[in-house]
Amino acid sequence: MAATISGTSVLMVSFEWIVEDIEETKTVLSKMILFNGDKVFRVSVKKTTDKNPTLIFLATNLNRMGMRVKEIRYSQQGLQSHLKMKENEIKKEKDGESLQLFTAHLTERLLGKCIFTFSIWIEGSVTGYCYHLSDRLITQQFWNASAKHEHGIDVELMCKDKTFSAHKAILAARSPIFAAEFANDHPAKDEGSHQIHVEDVDPSVMEEFLYFLYTGQPKTVLANDELLKLASRYQLTTLENLCRAALTKIDVQQAMNCMSSLNPAATGMHQEVKASSSVLIRPDAEIVIDHDQSVSTFQCCWELKVDAKALFPNTVIEYQHEKLFSPHLTGKVHGFVVKKPWIHLVCVNHRNFGFKAMNGFYSTDGKTWIEMKKRKAEDVELFLFVGQTSETFRDGCRVTFCMEMASTIENYHYELMDTSWTTQLWQFALEHKWTDVEIFVGAVKLEAHRVVLSARSPVLNVLLGDIDHLGKSSMAVEENIDVEVVEVFLKFLYTGRLDMTATNKQLLQLAESYEVETLLKICQLANRISADVTSKLDALPCKIDIADKPAVSFQMDLEVVNLFLKFLHTGSLDPSVSQTQMVALAEMYEAKTLSKISKLVSEISSDVDKLTTFILTFF
């Protein structure tokens, strides 16, 4: 059985810095670079007369967005390799980083025009605020339940002259303080909404607080003392930590630390100011980083054992519970060594699961990243990334792949969010806390919250809206659906995340029956996969050792390969073999005569008279 490895996805944004008219001893700065509407980045080439220049990347106040830079990679025009920049240590406050400095010493002097490409890897500024794939409709649907007073409102928060509507189940799941306050309440006994008075914050801040509580994301700004006060009072730990980090400001000591890292000989700020007389701003226009929310970067590590198996795609890389990638080498094994092999990453069926592979990189040391060339085989729905190494591979070698993936399903993509938001309410459902709906799957009873079911499914909204809600509502699911599938379906309603393959027919049936928009799109797409394409992931590949012809994975019978080799030596063709496989081999090796013959044979093989006439007249 093939080994399976998995990885993680992160937010990565890129931009180009084009520098014109570089002079020998000038230091060049960009203008401030805009990201998410704020000026947070700046890049520079610091030059001296006695050594090669230093490339500098500075991130400022990214903490105000709840973010920090995890890693910076850069490349220069014409180079396939991307290099990791070193993060310089800067003294920071306890709660957050307002300055981050990255540097790289260039190996050559720069003159004239130069183009740098930067890849910025971004993560949450605090623990618990991470990058996740989910149905993004869930934030809108949950927030509308509060903002539009829908789906069983049973709490009112009175803030000065404004009243906000909410749901006990959601507030209790997210805050232990709210849970304690509601502990003595019971849905069946309540005659009206539970009222909570909060008079010491502005109503706009209360709205910000509720938005984060309902969606796991900030609505606007995090650097707000009143928002921090509410987060602390109601023990929303992630929001509290985000606010503390966002309120951290750049101070003199941080600035001096940053300057000292760039120029250890400097003893005071005045020396740096004096040096600014030789600084140029290039370009004059501001740089804006546009980020496509549908794009994320997937990274995983392949630790390989160098033997004959390394030359076949027998290792599977899972992406979102689907077997989409398979790596292997092309080269000759000498003992337990492969010299300068080609590295292949085969992407199978990714489009059928709503993902599009865009760019691929590999690294053997985690510092230098080599861009892999794209090779397509559209007829078998494979997408290949290949790259040749200059290294010798031995047992235990680690290859890290970095794949840029785009989601092709609307509203199904990655975003930074409070990870507890995706689990707390679901955990309440599993523990039957504040649940008001019973779901029967045969003899098995599951429980859920009306607000979640009604917000996420228009069918369930109508169904539950017609039921008397003095006690728990009851509903039954079709008897042909497995309990495990219903649980996965419910978890998707709660979290927007899918915990099984979308090819499951019962899951598709539930998505159709209850009109869960995003899940329906995912399942419909996944169930279009042909068995022929799916089988190719575990199939034996035909190997090509010629450097510019990377291997492609096909289901290839050994007999066909032998007959193909025989044709190359003798020119004799056996018409009884699989013509589909023979055509594939001929096209891969550019055996043009065989390719033409095989296609003709394939076209007329169903007509015995034509086939025999063709064979006799051709030979």
QUIMOZI-V326604 format. One record per backbone hydrogen bond with DSSP energy under -1.0 kcal/mol. CO is the residue of the C=O (numbers start at 1). NH is the residue of the N-H. E is the energy in kcal/mol with one decimal. If there is no record, write none. Layout:
co=CO nh=NH e=E
co=CO nh=NH e=E
This chain:
co=3 nh=316 e=-3.1
co=5 nh=318 e=-2.3
co=8 nh=299 e=-2.9
co=10 nh=297 e=-2.3
co=11 nh=122 e=-2.9
co=13 nh=120 e=-3.5
co=15 nh=118 e=-2.7
co=17 nh=116 e=-2.4
co=19 nh=114 e=-2.5
co=22 nh=112 e=-1.8
co=27 nh=280 e=-2.8
co=28 nh=45 e=-2.6
co=29 nh=282 e=-3.0
co=33 nh=40 e=-1.9
co=33 nh=41 e=-1.5
co=34 nh=289 e=-3.0
co=35 nh=38 e=-1.7
co=38 nh=35 e=-2.7
co=38 nh=40 e=-1.0
co=40 nh=60 e=-3.5
co=41 nh=33 e=-3.2
co=42 nh=58 e=-3.1
co=43 nh=30 e=-2.5
co=44 nh=56 e=-3.2
co=45 nh=28 e=-2.2
co=46 nh=54 e=-2.5
co=53 nh=106 e=-2.1
co=54 nh=46 e=-2.8
co=55 nh=104 e=-1.9
co=56 nh=44 e=-2.2
co=57 nh=102 e=-2.8
co=58 nh=42 e=-1.8
co=59 nh=100 e=-2.2
co=61 nh=64 e=-1.2
co=62 nh=65 e=-1.8
co=62 nh=67 e=-1.6
co=63 nh=66 e=-1.4
co=66 nh=125 e=-2.0
co=68 nh=123 e=-2.5
co=71 nh=121 e=-3.0
co=72 nh=85 e=-2.9
co=73 nh=119 e=-3.1
co=74 nh=83 e=-3.1
co=75 nh=117 e=-2.6
co=76 nh=79 e=-2.1
co=80 nh=371 e=-1.7
co=82 nh=369 e=-3.9
co=83 nh=74 e=-2.5
co=86 nh=103 e=-2.6
co=98 nh=61 e=-2.7
co=100 nh=59 e=-2.8
co=101 nh=88 e=-2.9
co=102 nh=57 e=-3.0
co=103 nh=86 e=-2.8
co=104 nh=55 e=-3.4
co=112 nh=22 e=-3.3
co=114 nh=19 e=-3.1
co=115 nh=77 e=-1.8
co=116 nh=17 e=-3.1
co=117 nh=75 e=-1.7
co=118 nh=15 e=-1.7
co=119 nh=73 e=-2.3
co=120 nh=13 e=-2.2
co=121 nh=70 e=-3.2
co=121 nh=71 e=-1.3
co=122 nh=11 e=-1.0
co=123 nh=68 e=-2.1
co=126 nh=129 e=-1.6
co=128 nh=419 e=-2.8
co=130 nh=417 e=-2.8
co=132 nh=415 e=-2.2
co=134 nh=413 e=-1.3
co=135 nh=138 e=-1.5
co=137 nh=141 e=-2.8
co=138 nh=142 e=-2.7
co=139 nh=143 e=-2.3
co=140 nh=144 e=-2.3
co=141 nh=145 e=-1.3
co=143 nh=147 e=-3.2
co=144 nh=148 e=-2.7
co=145 nh=150 e=-2.2
co=146 nh=149 e=-1.3
co=154 nh=194 e=-2.7
co=155 nh=166 e=-2.1
co=156 nh=196 e=-2.7
co=157 nh=164 e=-2.4
co=158 nh=198 e=-3.1
co=159 nh=162 e=-2.2
co=162 nh=159 e=-3.1
co=164 nh=157 e=-2.9
co=166 nh=154 e=-1.7
co=166 nh=155 e=-1.6
co=167 nh=171 e=-2.4
co=168 nh=172 e=-3.2
co=169 nh=173 e=-2.0
co=170 nh=174 e=-1.8
co=171 nh=175 e=-1.8
co=175 nh=179 e=-2.3
co=176 nh=180 e=-2.0
co=177 nh=181 e=-1.8
co=178 nh=182 e=-2.1
co=182 nh=185 e=-1.9
co=186 nh=189 e=-1.7
co=186 nh=190 e=-1.4
co=194 nh=156 e=-3.2
co=196 nh=158 e=-3.3
co=202 nh=205 e=-1.0
co=202 nh=206 e=-1.7
co=203 nh=207 e=-2.1
co=204 nh=208 e=-1.7
co=205 nh=209 e=-2.5
co=206 nh=210 e=-2.6
co=207 nh=211 e=-2.3
co=208 nh=212 e=-2.0
co=209 nh=213 e=-2.2
co=210 nh=214 e=-2.5
co=211 nh=215 e=-2.3
co=212 nh=216 e=-2.7
co=216 nh=418 e=-2.3
co=222 nh=224 e=-2.3
co=224 nh=228 e=-2.1
co=225 nh=229 e=-1.9
co=226 nh=230 e=-2.0
co=227 nh=231 e=-2.5
co=228 nh=232 e=-2.4
co=229 nh=233 e=-2.4
co=230 nh=234 e=-2.5
co=231 nh=236 e=-2.2
co=235 nh=237 e=-1.3
co=236 nh=240 e=-2.6
co=237 nh=241 e=-2.6
co=238 nh=242 e=-2.4
co=239 nh=243 e=-2.5
co=240 nh=244 e=-2.2
co=241 nh=245 e=-2.4
co=242 nh=246 e=-2.6
co=243 nh=247 e=-1.9
co=245 nh=248 e=-1.1
co=251 nh=255 e=-2.1
co=252 nh=256 e=-2.7
co=253 nh=257 e=-2.4
co=254 nh=258 e=-2.4
co=255 nh=259 e=-2.2
co=256 nh=260 e=-2.5
co=257 nh=261 e=-1.8
co=258 nh=262 e=-1.3
co=259 nh=263 e=-2.1
co=263 nh=266 e=-2.1
co=269 nh=273 e=-2.0
co=270 nh=274 e=-2.2
co=271 nh=275 e=-1.5
co=273 nh=276 e=-1.0
co=274 nh=277 e=-1.2
co=275 nh=278 e=-1.7
co=276 nh=279 e=-1.7
co=278 nh=27 e=-2.1
co=280 nh=29 e=-3.1
co=287 nh=34 e=-2.6
co=292 nh=295 e=-2.0
co=294 nh=407 e=-2.7
co=296 nh=405 e=-3.0
co=297 nh=10 e=-2.5
co=298 nh=403 e=-3.4
co=299 nh=8 e=-2.1
co=300 nh=401 e=-2.8
co=302 nh=399 e=-2.7
co=304 nh=396 e=-2.0
co=305 nh=307 e=-1.1
co=307 nh=310 e=-1.3
co=308 nh=311 e=-1.5
co=309 nh=312 e=-1.9
co=310 nh=329 e=-2.9
co=312 nh=314 e=-2.4
co=316 nh=5 e=-2.6
co=317 nh=324 e=-1.1
co=317 nh=325 e=-1.8
co=322 nh=319 e=-2.7
co=322 nh=324 e=-1.4
co=324 nh=348 e=-3.3
co=325 nh=317 e=-2.8
co=326 nh=346 e=-2.9
co=328 nh=344 e=-2.8
co=330 nh=342 e=-2.4
co=337 nh=334 e=-3.3
co=338 nh=393 e=-3.2
co=341 nh=389 e=-2.3
co=342 nh=330 e=-2.1
co=343 nh=387 e=-1.8
co=344 nh=328 e=-1.8
co=345 nh=385 e=-1.8
co=346 nh=326 e=-1.7
co=347 nh=383 e=-2.0
co=350 nh=355 e=-2.4
co=351 nh=354 e=-1.4
co=354 nh=408 e=-2.9
co=356 nh=406 e=-2.2
co=359 nh=404 e=-3.1
co=360 nh=372 e=-3.0
co=361 nh=402 e=-2.6
co=362 nh=370 e=-3.1
co=363 nh=400 e=-3.0
co=367 nh=84 e=-2.0
co=369 nh=82 e=-4.0
co=370 nh=362 e=-2.0
co=373 nh=386 e=-2.4
co=375 nh=384 e=-3.3
co=377 nh=380 e=-1.5
co=377 nh=382 e=-1.7
co=378 nh=381 e=-1.1
co=381 nh=349 e=-1.1
co=382 nh=377 e=-1.7
co=383 nh=347 e=-3.1
co=384 nh=375 e=-3.0
co=385 nh=345 e=-2.6
co=386 nh=373 e=-3.3
co=387 nh=343 e=-3.4
co=391 nh=340 e=-2.0
co=393 nh=338 e=-2.1
co=394 nh=397 e=-1.8
co=397 nh=304 e=-2.3
co=399 nh=302 e=-3.3
co=400 nh=363 e=-1.8
co=401 nh=300 e=-1.9
co=402 nh=361 e=-2.0
co=403 nh=298 e=-3.5
co=404 nh=358 e=-3.1
co=405 nh=296 e=-3.0
co=406 nh=356 e=-2.6
co=409 nh=412 e=-1.9
co=411 nh=136 e=-3.9
co=413 nh=134 e=-1.7
co=415 nh=132 e=-2.6
co=417 nh=130 e=-2.0
co=420 nh=423 e=-1.2
co=420 nh=424 e=-3.0
co=423 nh=427 e=-2.5
co=424 nh=428 e=-1.7
co=425 nh=429 e=-1.7
co=426 nh=430 e=-2.2
co=427 nh=431 e=-2.1
co=428 nh=433 e=-2.9
co=429 nh=432 e=-1.1
co=436 nh=473 e=-2.6
co=437 nh=448 e=-2.2
co=438 nh=475 e=-2.0
co=439 nh=446 e=-3.3
co=440 nh=477 e=-2.6
co=441 nh=444 e=-1.9
co=444 nh=441 e=-3.1
co=446 nh=439 e=-3.5
co=448 nh=436 e=-1.7
co=448 nh=437 e=-1.6
co=449 nh=453 e=-2.1
co=450 nh=454 e=-3.1
co=451 nh=455 e=-1.8
co=452 nh=456 e=-2.0
co=453 nh=457 e=-1.6
co=457 nh=461 e=-2.1
co=458 nh=462 e=-1.7
co=459 nh=463 e=-2.5
co=460 nh=464 e=-3.0
co=461 nh=465 e=-1.3
co=473 nh=438 e=-3.5
co=475 nh=440 e=-2.7
co=478 nh=481 e=-1.5
co=482 nh=486 e=-1.9
co=483 nh=487 e=-2.3
co=484 nh=488 e=-1.9
co=485 nh=489 e=-2.5
co=486 nh=490 e=-2.7
co=487 nh=491 e=-2.5
co=488 nh=492 e=-1.9
co=489 nh=493 e=-1.8
co=490 nh=494 e=-2.0
co=491 nh=495 e=-2.9
co=492 nh=496 e=-2.2
co=496 nh=135 e=-1.5
co=501 nh=504 e=-1.2
co=504 nh=508 e=-1.7
co=505 nh=509 e=-2.1
co=506 nh=510 e=-2.2
co=507 nh=511 e=-2.4
co=508 nh=512 e=-2.3
co=509 nh=513 e=-2.6
co=510 nh=514 e=-2.4
co=511 nh=516 e=-1.6
co=515 nh=517 e=-1.1
co=516 nh=520 e=-2.5
co=517 nh=521 e=-1.8
co=518 nh=522 e=-2.3
co=519 nh=523 e=-2.6
co=520 nh=524 e=-2.6
co=521 nh=525 e=-2.0
co=522 nh=526 e=-2.2
co=523 nh=527 e=-2.0
co=525 nh=528 e=-1.4
co=526 nh=529 e=-1.2
co=530 nh=534 e=-2.1
co=531 nh=535 e=-2.0
co=533 nh=536 e=-1.3
co=534 nh=537 e=-1.2
co=546 nh=549 e=-2.0
co=552 nh=542 e=-1.1
co=554 nh=556 e=-1.1
co=557 nh=561 e=-1.7
co=558 nh=562 e=-2.4
co=559 nh=563 e=-2.4
co=560 nh=564 e=-2.3
co=561 nh=565 e=-2.4
co=562 nh=566 e=-2.1
co=563 nh=567 e=-2.1
co=564 nh=568 e=-1.9
co=565 nh=569 e=-1.4
co=566 nh=570 e=-3.1
co=567 nh=571 e=-2.3
co=574 nh=577 e=-1.3
co=578 nh=582 e=-2.0
co=579 nh=583 e=-2.6
co=580 nh=584 e=-1.9
co=581 nh=585 e=-2.4
co=582 nh=586 e=-2.6
co=583 nh=587 e=-2.5
co=584 nh=588 e=-2.1
co=585 nh=589 e=-2.3
co=586 nh=591 e=-2.6
co=590 nh=592 e=-1.6
co=591 nh=595 e=-2.5
co=592 nh=596 e=-2.3
co=593 nh=597 e=-2.4
co=594 nh=598 e=-3.1
co=595 nh=599 e=-2.0
co=596 nh=600 e=-2.0
co=597 nh=601 e=-2.8
co=598 nh=602 e=-2.5
co=599 nh=603 e=-2.0
co=600 nh=604 e=-1.7
co=604 nh=607 e=-1.7
co=607 nh=611 e=-2.5
co=608 nh=612 e=-2.7
co=609 nh=613 e=-2.2
co=610 nh=614 e=-2.4
co=611 nh=615 e=-2.2
co=612 nh=616 e=-2.4
co=613 nh=617 e=-2.5
co=614 nh=618 e=-2.4
co=615 nh=619 e=-2.0
